[in-house]
Amino acid sequence: MINAILVFNNHGKPRLVRFYQHLAEEVQQQIIRETFHLVLKRDDHICNFLECGSLFGGSDYKLIYRHYATLYFVFCVDSSESELGILDLIQVHHILQEVVIGGMVLETNMNEIVAQVEAQSKLEKAEGGLSAAPSRAVSAVKNINLPEIPRNINIGDINIKVPNLSQFM
């Protein structure tokens, strides 16, 4: 049985919360916080199944999760659910994001949807995940070799004068 579905961003802000058993609001908030901290500290290349008996007060509960870009999709299930079946369900939810964006159906051609999902997966793997992007951007900026600092930047009708920055270097 699925006991909860949680979707939150990389900062722990809940985007979707569904509990399928009655729990007090404080207990739900505690579960959300603890779940976020449990999955956040795990490496992306580690198994997506995690024992979480203490969260729901039973010994046979598991967290099954996937991390896509900036969102964590987490299902809390008991031992009667198939881990791989839940991962497939999470994948379907991810595919729905390719079909419906902002409440509008953008694409209904299944071949195009699958192609876009595969392209996104290849891109994330090639880039080492989005989490590595900021460090790559910083190193790229550091490695820019300009012979001199530009004094004027012209973009169309816009002319920007760059002040002398030599005192800061």
N, CA, C and O of each residue as an XYZ file, in Angstrom:
676
protein
N       0.840     -1.178      0.000
C       0.000      0.000      0.000
C       0.887      1.244      0.000
O       1.908      1.293      0.685
N       0.485      2.234     -0.768
C       1.187      3.514     -0.767
C       0.657      4.327      0.406
O      -0.547      4.562      0.511
N       1.554      4.755      1.284
C       1.154      5.542      2.443
C       1.291      7.039      2.213
O       0.560      7.832      2.805
N       2.233      7.429      1.349
C       2.420      8.855      1.087
C       3.143      9.043     -0.243
O       3.973      8.228     -0.647
N       2.802     10.142     -0.908
C       3.522     10.584     -2.096
C       3.986     12.002     -1.797
O       3.184     12.878     -1.475
N       5.282     12.211     -1.908
C       5.864     13.516     -1.619
C       6.696     13.959     -2.819
O       7.493     13.186     -3.352
N       6.507     15.186     -3.232
C       7.344     15.777     -4.267
C       7.848     17.084     -3.692
O       7.056     17.946     -3.310
N       9.170     17.237     -3.628
C       9.736     18.483     -3.123
C      10.945     18.859     -3.939
O      11.544     18.027     -4.621
N      11.298     20.150     -3.857
C      12.432     20.637     -4.648
C      13.741     20.398     -3.911
O      13.745     19.826     -2.821
N      14.846     20.829     -4.497
C      16.173     20.605     -3.912
C      16.368     21.304     -2.575
O      17.291     20.970     -1.832
N      15.513     22.269     -2.260
C      15.611     22.999     -0.993
C      14.663     22.460      0.058
O      14.600     22.997      1.164
N      13.922     21.409     -0.265
C      13.014     20.797      0.693
C      11.622     21.396      0.712
O      10.810     21.025      1.560
N      11.323     22.309     -0.196
C       9.991     22.908     -0.232
C       9.023     21.931     -0.901
O       9.230     21.555     -2.055
N       7.975     21.519     -0.196
C       7.023     20.566     -0.773
C       6.284     21.162     -1.963
O       5.817     22.301     -1.910
N       6.182     20.390     -3.027
C       5.423     20.783     -4.213
C       4.141     19.975     -4.332
O       3.150     20.455     -4.882
N       4.157     18.745     -3.817
C       2.977     17.899     -3.778
C       3.099     17.017     -2.552
O       4.135     16.388     -2.335
N       2.041     16.965     -1.746
C       2.036     16.129     -0.540
C       0.705     15.402     -0.490
O      -0.352     16.032     -0.464
N       0.755     14.060     -0.475
C      -0.451     13.246     -0.352
C      -0.171     12.148      0.674
O       0.702     11.304      0.468
N      -0.915     12.165      1.775
C      -0.846     11.102      2.771
C      -2.118     10.285      2.651
O      -3.215     10.841      2.586
N      -1.976      8.965      2.623
C      -3.129      8.088      2.458
C      -3.501      7.372      3.756
O      -4.206      6.363      3.737
N      -3.036      7.887      4.848
C      -3.489      7.470      6.174
C      -3.562      8.723      7.031
O      -2.804      9.671      6.822
N      -4.465      8.727      7.985
C      -4.661      9.928      8.784
C      -3.473     10.127      9.736
O      -3.160      9.261     10.553
N      -2.831     11.271      9.610
C      -1.739     11.663     10.494
C      -1.939     13.120     10.871
O      -2.443     13.911     10.074
N      -1.543     13.475     12.085
C      -1.632     14.869     12.516
C      -0.726     15.731     11.646
O       0.276     15.256     11.111
N      -1.085     16.990     11.512
C      -0.317     17.931     10.680
C       1.148     17.994     11.111
O       2.043     18.029     10.268
N       1.393     18.009     12.427
C       2.778     18.074     12.921
C       3.562     16.835     12.516
O       4.739     16.925     12.168
N       2.907     15.676     12.561
C       3.569     14.426     12.180
C       3.871     14.438     10.679
O       4.945     14.008     10.259
N       2.932     14.927      9.878
C       3.172     15.023      8.440
C       4.362     15.915      8.139
O       5.207     15.563      7.316
N       4.441     17.070      8.797
C       5.560     17.985      8.576
C       6.884     17.351      8.980
O       7.895     17.527      8.301
N       6.875     16.613     10.086
C       8.081     15.920     10.543
C       8.516     14.868      9.524
O       9.705     14.733      9.237
N       7.557     14.127      8.980
C       7.861     13.105      7.974
C       8.453     13.753      6.727
O       9.419     13.244      6.159
N       7.876     14.870      6.301
C       8.393     15.572      5.121
C       9.833     16.009      5.345
O      10.688     15.804      4.484
N      10.108     16.621      6.517
C      11.476     17.083      6.815
C      12.462     15.925      6.857
O      13.527     15.988      6.243
N      12.106     14.862      7.584
C      13.026     13.731      7.715
C      13.246     13.024      6.372
O      14.360     12.606      6.057
N      12.181     12.900      5.596
C      12.302     12.268      4.277
C      13.240     13.074      3.397
O      14.109     12.510      2.732
N      13.070     14.386      3.388
C      13.941     15.240      2.588
C      15.400     15.057      2.988
O      16.266     14.912      2.124
N      15.678     15.063      4.277
C      17.067     14.927      4.730
C      17.632     13.543      4.416
O      18.824     13.409      4.139
N      16.786     12.517      4.456
C      17.256     11.169      4.129
C      17.660     11.052      2.654
O      18.722     10.514      2.342
N      16.814     11.554      1.752
C      17.122     11.389      0.332
C      18.134     12.412     -0.157
O      18.870     12.134     -1.104
N      18.193     13.587      0.461
C      19.135     14.625      0.032
C      20.581     14.183      0.216
O      21.429     14.465     -0.630
N      20.868     13.494      1.312
C      22.257     13.136      1.594
C      22.729     11.898      0.823
O      23.892     11.509      0.930
N      21.844     11.286      0.058
C      22.233     10.104     -0.724
C      22.776     10.520     -2.088
O      22.275     11.455     -2.712
N      23.791      9.819     -2.531
C      24.396     10.074     -3.846
C      23.422      9.651     -4.942
O      22.637      8.723     -4.747
N      23.468     10.320     -6.086
C      22.565     10.017     -7.190
C      22.781      8.622     -7.765
O      21.891      8.085     -8.424
N      23.936      8.033     -7.528
C      24.243      6.728     -8.103
C      23.963      5.579     -7.135
O      24.299      4.430     -7.424
N      23.356      5.879     -5.996
C      23.012      4.865     -5.000
C      21.593      4.372     -5.272
O      20.797      5.069     -5.901
N      21.288      3.182     -4.802
C      19.970      2.575     -4.946
C      18.867      3.543     -4.511
O      19.055      4.307     -3.565
N      17.738      3.516     -5.185
C      16.634      4.428     -4.917
C      15.638      3.872     -3.901
O      14.528      4.391     -3.787
N      16.010      2.834     -3.165
C      15.156      2.254     -2.143
C      15.803      2.490     -0.792
O      17.016      2.342     -0.640
N      14.994      2.856      0.184
C      15.524      3.205      1.493
C      14.542      2.757      2.566
O      13.353      3.065      2.488
N      15.031      2.034      3.562
C      14.171      1.614      4.672
C      13.818      2.823      5.519
O      14.681      3.645      5.825
N      12.536      2.936      5.903
C      12.124      4.106      6.680
C      11.101      3.742      7.744
O      10.178      4.515      8.001
N      11.247      2.594      8.357
C      10.271      2.140      9.341
C      10.011      3.121     10.457
O       8.875      3.239     10.917
N      11.028      3.828     10.906
C      10.855      4.747     12.030
C       9.984      5.944     11.683
O       9.373      6.531     12.575
N       9.909      6.321     10.409
C       9.101      7.474     10.027
C       7.614      7.216     10.205
O       6.884      8.090     10.674
N       7.159      6.024      9.836
C       5.734      5.717      9.883
C       5.375      4.785     11.028
O       4.224      4.359     11.131
N       6.316      4.463     11.880
C       6.016      3.660     13.050
C       5.912      2.175     12.797
O       5.385      1.450     13.641
N       6.390      1.702     11.680
C       6.369      0.274     11.372
C       7.709     -0.145     10.813
O       8.505      0.689     10.381
N       7.953     -1.442     10.823
C       9.276     -1.903     10.389
C       9.336     -2.229      8.902
O      10.427     -2.398      8.356
N       8.188     -2.320      8.237
C       8.231     -2.754      6.835
C       7.971     -1.638      5.839
O       7.532     -1.917      4.723
N       8.220     -0.397      6.191
C       8.007      0.717      5.280
C       9.301      1.074      4.553
O      10.396      0.990      5.110
N       9.141      1.477      3.289
C      10.289      1.844      2.465
C      10.018      3.165      1.770
O       8.873      3.502      1.470
N      11.081      3.902      1.521
C      11.010      5.071      0.651
C      11.557      4.652     -0.704
O      12.636      4.067     -0.802
N      10.804      4.959     -1.733
C      11.239      4.716     -3.100
C      11.217      6.072     -3.775
O      10.178      6.731     -3.814
N      12.353      6.492     -4.306
C      12.424      7.865     -4.801
C      13.230      7.949     -6.086
O      13.992      7.046     -6.430
N      13.038      9.065     -6.788
C      13.848      9.435     -7.941
C      14.104     10.927     -7.860
O      13.260     11.691     -7.389
N      15.267     11.332     -8.319
C      15.630     12.752     -8.356
C      15.741     13.160     -9.806
O      16.627     12.697    -10.523
N      14.831     14.039    -10.247
C      14.855     14.573    -11.602
C      15.133     16.062    -11.526
O      14.348     16.814    -10.947
N      16.226     16.487    -12.098
C      16.582     17.911    -12.172
C      16.480     18.549    -10.786
O      17.370     18.347     -9.960
N      15.432     19.304    -10.510
C      15.318     20.003     -9.230
C      14.233     19.429     -8.333
O      13.908     20.024     -7.305
N      13.666     18.284     -8.701
C      12.579     17.704     -7.912
C      12.908     16.296     -7.447
O      13.521     15.509     -8.167
N      12.484     15.998     -6.223
C      12.522     14.645     -5.677
C      11.097     14.109     -5.672
O      10.189     14.763     -5.161
N      10.894     12.913     -6.242
C       9.612     12.218     -6.214
C       9.790     11.062     -5.238
O      10.596     10.164     -5.482
N       9.040     11.076     -4.128
C       9.227     10.086     -3.074
C       7.899      9.401     -2.778
O       6.886     10.064     -2.557
N       7.911      8.072     -2.776
C       6.754      7.284     -2.393
C       7.130      6.515     -1.131
O       8.179      5.875     -1.080
N       6.278      6.579     -0.120
C       6.467      5.753      1.073
C       5.475      4.604      0.972
O       4.263      4.818      0.928
N       5.998      3.389      0.934
C       5.161      2.213      0.716
C       5.470      1.151      1.760
O       6.511      1.187      2.416
N       4.540      0.196      1.906
C       4.824     -0.943      2.783
C       5.381     -2.084      1.933
O       5.569     -1.935      0.726
N       5.639     -3.213      2.567
C       6.328     -4.317      1.882
C       5.471     -4.990      0.817
O       5.995     -5.790      0.042
N       4.173     -4.698      0.748
C       3.329     -5.338     -0.255
C       3.500     -4.718     -1.642
O       3.045     -5.301     -2.626
N       4.140     -3.561     -1.746
C       4.331     -2.885     -3.036
C       5.651     -3.308     -3.673
O       6.633     -3.578     -2.982
N       5.652     -3.358     -4.988
C       6.855     -3.678     -5.752
C       7.697     -2.412     -5.918
O       7.204     -1.394     -6.404
N       8.958     -2.480     -5.516
C       9.848     -1.322     -5.649
C       9.985     -0.889     -7.105
O       9.923      0.302     -7.412
N      10.171     -1.859     -7.999
C      10.337     -1.535     -9.413
C       9.044     -0.995    -10.018
O       9.082     -0.137    -10.900
N       7.909     -1.489     -9.551
C       6.623     -0.966    -10.014
C       6.446      0.490     -9.622
O       5.932      1.288    -10.407
N       6.869      0.844     -8.410
C       6.767      2.233     -7.958
C       7.734      3.115     -8.746
O       7.383      4.243     -9.092
N       8.948      2.626     -9.040
C       9.873      3.406     -9.873
C       9.278      3.656    -11.262
O       9.445      4.737    -11.825
N       8.588      2.662    -11.807
C       7.904      2.864    -13.086
C       6.823      3.923    -12.962
O       6.646      4.740    -13.865
N       6.099      3.916    -11.855
C       5.056      4.916    -11.622
C       5.662      6.321    -11.550
O       5.094      7.273    -12.086
N       6.807      6.444    -10.891
C       7.489      7.739    -10.822
C       7.905      8.179    -12.223
O       7.779      9.354    -12.568
N       8.399      7.244    -13.029
C       8.798      7.568    -14.400
C       7.599      8.089    -15.184
O       7.732      9.047    -15.944
N       6.423      7.471    -15.012
C       5.217      7.936    -15.707
C       4.890      9.362    -15.287
O       4.511     10.185    -16.120
N       5.035      9.659    -13.991
C       4.760     11.020    -13.517
C       5.719     12.006    -14.174
O       5.324     13.112    -14.542
N       6.978     11.602    -14.320
C       7.976     12.463    -14.975
C       7.611     12.694    -16.441
O       7.774     13.800    -16.956
N       7.124     11.663    -17.104
C       6.726     11.795    -18.501
C       5.535     12.734    -18.635
O       5.435     13.470    -19.617
N       4.625     12.715    -17.653
C       3.480     13.629    -17.691
C       3.929     15.085    -17.731
O       3.244     15.935    -18.300
N       5.074     15.370    -17.131
C       5.583     16.736    -17.175
C       5.960     17.152    -18.594
O       5.959     18.341    -18.913
N       6.280     16.188    -19.438
C       6.574     16.489    -20.835
C       5.294     16.728    -21.634
O       5.310     17.428    -22.646
N       4.183     16.141    -21.173
C       2.917     16.259    -21.881
C       2.162     17.519    -21.460
O       1.663     18.263    -22.304
N       2.084     17.750    -20.149
C       1.308     18.866    -19.612
C       2.245     19.817    -18.891
O       2.927     19.427    -17.943
N       2.281     21.054    -19.335
C       3.097     22.079    -18.695
C       2.222     23.300    -18.479
O       1.615     23.814    -19.420
N       2.158     23.760    -17.247
C       1.367     24.938    -16.930
C      -0.114     24.746    -17.183
O      -0.819     25.707    -17.489
N      -0.601     23.502    -17.058
C      -2.008     23.237    -17.249
C      -2.422     23.085    -18.697
O      -3.610     22.933    -18.984
N      -1.478     23.121    -19.609
C      -1.803     22.994    -21.032
C      -1.126     21.754    -21.610
O       0.034     21.467    -21.314
N      -1.868     21.027    -22.437
C      -1.303     19.869    -23.120
C      -0.448     20.386    -24.259
O      -0.941     21.025    -25.189
N       0.855     20.098    -24.171
C       1.780     20.596    -25.185
C       2.110     19.564    -26.252
O       2.423     19.916    -27.389
N       2.040     18.305    -25.889
C       2.437     17.274    -26.841
C       1.621     16.016    -26.585
O       1.459     15.604    -25.437
N       1.106     15.404    -27.648
C       0.372     14.149    -27.512
C       0.998     13.024    -28.325
O       0.581     11.872    -28.206
N       1.987     13.339    -29.146
C       2.665     12.328    -29.949
C       3.615     11.552    -29.040
O       4.615     12.096    -28.569
N       3.301     10.282    -28.797
C       4.075      9.473    -27.860
C       5.534      9.340    -28.295
O       6.427      9.329    -27.447
N       5.790      9.240    -29.590
C       7.181      9.136    -30.070
C       7.977     10.391    -29.717
O       9.137     10.305    -29.313
N       7.352     11.553    -29.872
C       8.019     12.815    -29.542
C       8.267     12.928    -28.033
O       9.320     13.402    -27.607
N       7.296     12.492    -27.235
C       7.437     12.552    -25.774
C       8.586     11.662    -25.327
O       9.429     12.082    -24.534
N       8.619     10.440    -25.831
C       9.692      9.500    -25.465
C      11.036     10.044    -25.922
O      12.021      9.943    -25.191
N      11.095     10.620    -27.119
C      12.354     11.190    -27.617
C      12.834     12.309    -26.705
O      14.030     12.401    -26.427
N      11.927     13.165    -26.233
C      12.318     14.266    -25.350
C      12.791     13.758    -23.985
O      13.759     14.279    -23.430
N      12.113     12.749    -23.448
C      12.527     12.177    -22.158
C      13.905     11.534    -22.298
O      14.755     11.707    -21.425
N      14.134     10.803    -23.374
C      15.445     10.184    -23.601
C      16.531     11.237    -23.793
O      17.644     11.083    -23.290
N      16.211     12.301    -24.517
C      17.188     13.375    -24.723
C      17.546     14.037    -23.401
O      18.712     14.344    -23.154
N      16.549     14.258    -22.551
C      16.813     14.853    -21.236
C      17.686     13.938    -20.384
O      18.602     14.405    -19.709
N      17.405     12.636    -20.413
C      18.214     11.682    -19.652
C      19.654     11.662    -20.140
O      20.580     11.635    -19.330
N      19.856     11.677    -21.468
C      21.212     11.697    -22.021
C      21.952     12.968    -21.624
O      23.134     12.934    -21.282
N      21.241     14.082    -21.674
C      21.840     15.364    -21.306
C      22.279     15.370    -19.842
O      23.381     15.813    -19.521
N      21.404     14.871    -18.950
C      21.751     14.827    -17.532
C      22.946     13.919    -17.280
O      23.814     14.244    -16.470
N      22.996     12.779    -17.969
C      24.128     11.870    -17.796
C      25.413     12.480    -18.341
O      26.471     12.360    -17.722
N      25.326     13.135    -19.498
C      26.503     13.737    -20.116
C      27.066     14.872    -19.273
O      28.279     15.077    -19.230
N      26.190     15.603    -18.608
C      26.634     16.738    -17.802
C      26.957     16.344    -16.378
O      27.360     17.189    -15.578
N      26.788     15.078    -16.051
C      27.043     14.658    -14.677
C      25.938     15.127    -13.746
O      26.160     15.269    -12.544
N      24.758     15.367    -14.284
C      23.644     15.848    -13.479
C      23.673     17.359    -13.371
O      24.712     17.987    -13.572
N      22.551     17.925    -13.060
C      22.468     19.377    -12.945
C      23.215     19.903    -11.737
O      23.567     21.081    -11.695
N      23.464     19.052    -10.752
C      24.151     19.523     -9.548
C      25.592     19.927     -9.829
O      26.165     20.732     -9.094
N      26.186     19.374    -10.894
C      27.575     19.718    -11.223
C      27.665     20.976    -12.079
O      28.759     21.509    -12.266
N      26.551     21.459    -12.599
C      26.563     22.605    -13.508
C      27.164     23.870    -12.899
O      27.966     24.521    -13.568
N      26.819     24.259    -11.653
C      27.408     25.494    -11.123
C      28.928     25.455    -11.040
O      29.585     26.451    -11.342
N      29.496     24.331    -10.639
C      30.952     24.263    -10.534
C      31.600     24.317    -11.914
O      32.667     24.910    -12.076
N      30.955     23.694    -12.920
C      31.498     23.769    -14.278
C      31.417     25.192    -14.812
O      32.312     25.641    -15.528
N      30.345     25.904    -14.466
C      30.199     27.287    -14.930
C      31.272     28.173    -14.322
O      31.851     29.009    -15.016
N      31.541     28.002    -13.038
C      32.570     28.806    -12.371
C      33.930     28.530    -12.983
O      34.685     29.466    -13.245
N      34.263     27.258    -13.218
C      35.576     26.953    -13.799
C      35.665     27.460    -15.235
O      36.742     27.855    -15.681
N      34.548     27.455    -15.967
C      34.571     27.983    -17.331
C      34.842     29.479    -17.328
O      35.599     29.975    -18.161
N      34.231     30.198    -16.401
C      34.448     31.641    -16.315
C      35.886     31.936    -15.911
O      36.494     32.869    -16.435
N      36.435     31.158    -14.992
C      37.817     31.369    -14.561
C      38.809     31.121    -15.693
O      39.868     31.745    -15.748
N      38.454     30.199    -16.601
C      39.369     29.835    -17.682
C      39.242     30.717    -18.917
O      39.929     30.486    -19.911
N      38.376     31.719    -18.868
C      38.265     32.631    -20.008
C      39.559     33.439    -20.090
O      40.001     34.032    -19.106
N      40.141     33.450    -21.255
C      41.401     34.144    -21.444
C      41.160     35.364    -22.330
O      41.231     35.270    -23.556
N      40.879     36.495    -21.713
C      40.690     37.734    -22.462
C      42.011     38.492    -22.502
O      42.652     38.653    -21.464
N      42.437     38.967    -23.684
C      43.690     39.709    -23.768
C      43.607     41.019    -22.987
O      44.607     41.482    -22.438
N      42.429     41.606    -22.938
C      42.232     42.821    -22.148
C      40.759     42.913    -21.776
O      39.900     42.300    -22.409
N      40.496     43.669    -20.765
C      39.126     43.831    -20.313
C      38.405     44.775    -21.271
O      38.909     45.858    -21.569
N      37.228     44.370    -21.756
C      36.503     45.256    -22.670
C      36.082     46.539    -21.958
O      35.684     46.511    -20.793
N      36.175     47.654    -22.662
C      35.791     48.961    -22.103
C      34.376     49.357    -22.499
O      33.685     50.044    -21.747
N      33.949     48.924    -23.675
C      32.610     49.233    -24.159
C      31.958     47.952    -24.654
O      32.574     47.168    -25.376
N      30.726     47.749    -24.265
C      29.966     46.591    -24.727
C      28.767     47.120    -25.502
O      27.950     47.867    -24.965
N      28.670     46.730    -26.754
C      27.571     47.180    -27.605
C      26.676     46.005    -27.950
O      27.123     45.017    -28.533
N      25.404     46.124    -27.581
C      24.407     45.112    -27.911
C      23.253     45.839    -28.587
O      22.425     46.463    -27.924
N      23.209     45.754    -29.893
C      22.160     46.462    -30.624
C      22.270     47.958    -30.375
O      23.310     48.557    -30.646
N      21.202     48.569    -29.860
C      21.178     50.001    -29.570
C      21.724     50.324    -28.180
O      21.811     51.493    -27.803
N      22.089     49.301    -27.426
C      22.547     49.510    -26.053
C      24.067     49.582    -26.024
O      24.744     48.705    -26.560
N      24.603     50.626    -25.400
C      26.037     50.813    -25.264
C      26.350     50.875    -23.772
O      25.847     51.752    -23.070
N      27.168     49.961    -23.289
C      27.523     49.902    -21.872
C      28.996     50.211    -21.730
O      29.833     49.568    -22.364
N      29.322     51.192    -20.902
C      30.716     51.534    -20.620
C      31.138     50.792    -19.359
O      30.495     50.910    -18.316
N      32.213     50.034    -19.460
C      32.727     49.254    -18.337
C      33.753     50.105    -17.604
O      34.685     50.616    -18.226
N      33.597     50.269    -16.283
C      34.565     51.072    -15.529
C      35.912     50.374    -15.451
O      36.013     49.176    -15.716
N      36.942     51.120    -15.090
C      38.273     50.561    -14.923
C      38.285     49.704    -13.662
O      38.089     50.209    -12.557
N      38.515     48.416    -13.836
C      38.472     47.465    -12.724
C      39.852     47.025    -12.280
O      39.959     46.123    -11.450
N      40.907     47.623    -12.795
C      42.257     47.183    -12.486
C      42.569     47.308    -10.995
O      43.400     46.561    -10.480
N      41.934     48.215    -10.312
C      42.206     48.365     -8.869
C      41.672     47.177     -8.066
O      42.095     46.973     -6.928
N      40.760     46.397     -8.628
C      40.212     45.253     -7.926
C      40.937     43.955     -8.236
O      40.642     42.923     -7.633
N      41.874     43.991     -9.162
C      42.556     42.744     -9.568
C      43.861     42.585     -8.856
O      44.566     41.599     -9.073
